[in-house]
Amino acid sequence: MNQLLLNAVQLEPQLNEGKGIFERIWSELRKHICDEWHYCERRREFADELKLWVAIIAIAVRAMSLEVGVATAVVLIAVHKGPKFICNCPEQSPLESSSRQGGNIPSHSHF
């Protein structure tokens, strides 16, 4: 039993490994999202933030052949960091901010 626990702990990635994995995936995915999909402009087309997240996850799955769980984790980390992190977008305009007030999905600043 102790050996099983020891093996399980050893198989968990360390924090630095996880950060490195995120950075490698994100640097490639960012090109697809920012340069090809034009995130800064297209994000304004989505009144529902959840649909925007799903669209970005779909790009990650399709463009990079990532598993859905991995794509979701990477996208959620990036979304949490905000539009400036994602593609160096300007912060939300007042129109964008007011359109999201009262929605069910919290914006990145509420995490």
C-alpha positions in Angstrom: 0.0 0.0 0.0 2.8 2.5 0.9 4.5 1.7 -2.4 1.3 2.6 -4.3 1.1 5.9 -2.5 4.7 6.6 -3.1 4.3 5.8 -6.8 1.2 8.1 -7.1 3.1 11.0 -5.5 6.1 10.5 -7.8 3.8 10.6 -10.9 2.4 14.0 -10.0 4.1 16.8 -11.9 5.9 19.3 -9.9 4.7 23.0 -10.0 7.7 24.1 -12.1 7.0 21.2 -14.6 3.4 22.3 -14.9 4.4 25.9 -15.5 6.8 24.8 -18.2 4.2 22.6 -19.8 1.7 25.5 -19.8 4.3 28.0 -21.3 5.2 25.6 -24.1 1.6 24.9 -25.1 0.5 28.5 -24.6 3.4 30.0 -26.7 2.2 27.8 -29.7 -1.5 28.2 -29.0 -1.2 32.0 -28.7 -0.1 32.2 -32.3 -3.2 30.4 -33.4 -5.5 32.5 -31.2 -3.9 35.9 -31.7 -2.5 35.9 -35.2 -4.8 33.5 -37.1 -8.1 33.9 -35.2 -7.6 37.6 -34.2 -8.8 37.2 -30.6 -8.6 40.9 -29.7 -11.2 41.8 -32.4 -13.3 38.6 -32.3 -13.7 38.5 -28.5 -16.1 41.5 -28.8 -18.4 39.3 -30.9 -19.2 37.1 -28.0 -21.9 38.4 -25.6 -21.5 35.1 -23.6 -18.0 34.7 -22.2 -18.5 30.9 -21.9 -19.0 30.7 -25.6 -15.8 32.6 -26.2 -14.0 30.1 -23.9 -15.5 27.2 -25.8 -14.4 28.7 -29.1 -10.8 29.1 -27.9 -10.8 25.5 -26.5 -12.0 24.3 -30.0 -9.1 26.2 -31.6 -6.7 24.5 -29.2 -8.1 21.0 -29.9 -8.2 21.5 -33.6 -5.0 23.5 -34.3 -2.8 21.6 -31.8 -4.5 18.3 -31.5 -4.7 18.7 -27.7 -6.9 16.6 -25.6 -10.0 18.5 -24.5 -9.0 18.4 -20.8 -5.5 19.8 -21.5 -6.9 22.4 -23.9 -9.5 23.4 -21.3 -6.9 23.7 -18.5 -4.6 25.8 -20.6 -7.4 28.1 -21.9 -8.8 28.6 -18.4 -5.4 29.6 -17.0 -5.0 32.1 -19.8 -8.5 33.5 -19.4 -7.9 33.9 -15.7 -4.8 36.1 -16.6 -7.0 38.3 -18.9 -7.1 39.7 -22.4 -3.8 41.6 -22.0 -2.0 38.3 -21.3 -3.8 36.3 -24.0 -2.9 38.5 -26.9 -1.7 41.8 -25.4 -5.2 43.2 -26.1 -6.3 46.5 -24.7 -8.4 46.1 -21.6 -12.2 45.8 -22.0 -14.0 48.8 -23.4 -16.8 50.3 -21.2 -19.3 48.8 -23.7 -17.8 45.3 -23.2 -17.8 45.7 -19.4 -21.4 46.8 -19.2 -22.5 44.0 -21.6 -21.1 41.4 -19.2 -22.6 42.9 -16.0 -25.3 40.7 -14.6 -24.2 37.7 -16.6 -23.8 34.2 -15.0 -20.2 33.7 -16.0 -17.6 35.8 -14.0 -15.0 37.7 -16.0 -11.3 37.0 -15.4 -11.1 39.8 -12.8 -13.4 37.9 -10.5 -11.2 34.8 -10.0 
